[in-house]
Amino acid sequence: MKPGKVYLIGAGPGDVELMTLKAVRLLGEADVVLLDDLVNREVLRFAAPDAEVIEVGKRGGCKSTTQVSIHEQMLEHVRAGSIVARLKGGDPFVFGRGGEEMQCLVAAGVEVEVVSGVTAGVAVPAALGIPLTHRDCARSITFVTGHACNDGAVNWRGLAGTGGTLVIYMGIANLAQIVAQLLAADLPPALPAAVIQHGTLPQQRSVVTTLAELPAAVQAQGIGSPAIVIVGDVVGIAGSLSTSIEIFEGRL
C-alpha cells in the first residue's frame, strides 16, 4: 500500500483567486478532500474529478462536525493510503485549529505538511481599503478571537493599551460586550471602527463608524457572521479616501 499524507491547506479568505499556487496544485493531487464550512465551494474546481469530497463544516451556533471526528476521518483515510487535503478557510494556523490537527497527525506518525493561506484578518480589511499599519497612526497589529475557547477571558484592557490596530475574528456574537470592554479600557468612543461580512466575496457588506456606535450600526445594517472587526485609526484613513464603502449615517 502506498503511504498516505495529509496536507493542511489554507484556502484563503473567500475569493478563489487568492488561493496560493501551491494550494491549487496539491488540492488537485488529493484523493480525499475534507472541506470546512467557510471554504468557497468554487475552489473544488481545482480538485481531481475523482476525489472524494467530505463536508466537515464547523460554524458557531450551527450543527458542526466535532473536532474529534475530523481527526478520526483524517487518520482513517491517510492510513488507507490516501493523499488527504484538509481544506480550511484562511490560514490553517490562524484561528483554524490547524495546530490541533497537526498535533494529532504527528502523534499518530502521519506525514503532514502545512500549506499557508491568506488569512481573513489581512485580506478582508484590504478589500475595503483599510491598511492595517500606517507610519502615522499604527505600528502594530493584534489578531484576536472574540470567541474564546472554554470561556477563556480575553484581556481587552491590555489589548486596548497597545496603541495599534485590533483585528477581531469571530466577534459578532459578542460585539456589544467587546466594545463595552474596550471603551471601559479608555479607548476613545470616536475611534474609527469597521465590520466587514463575507470579505473578498461578491456579497461583501461593510459598515464603518465609530467604536461607540459600532454595535448599533451592525444591528441596523443586519451584518452577521462570518465577519471581521477592525478597530483603529487606520479605519479612518480608508473612510476618508474611499467613496465605495458603507459609512454608517455619515458619522466617520
Secondary structure, 3 states (H helix, E strand, C coil): CCCCEEEEEECECCCHHHCCHHHHHHHHHCCEEEECCCCCHHHHHHCCCCCEEEECCCCCCCCCCCHHHHHHHHHHHHHCCCEEEEEECECCCCCCCHHHHHHHHHHCCCCEEEECCCCHHHHHHHHCCCCCCECCCECCEEEEECCCHHHCCCCHHHHHCCCCEEEEECCCCCHHHHHHHHHHCCCCCCCEEEEEECCCCCCCEEEEEECCCHHHHHHHHCCCCCEEEEECHHHHHHHHHCCCCCEHHHCC
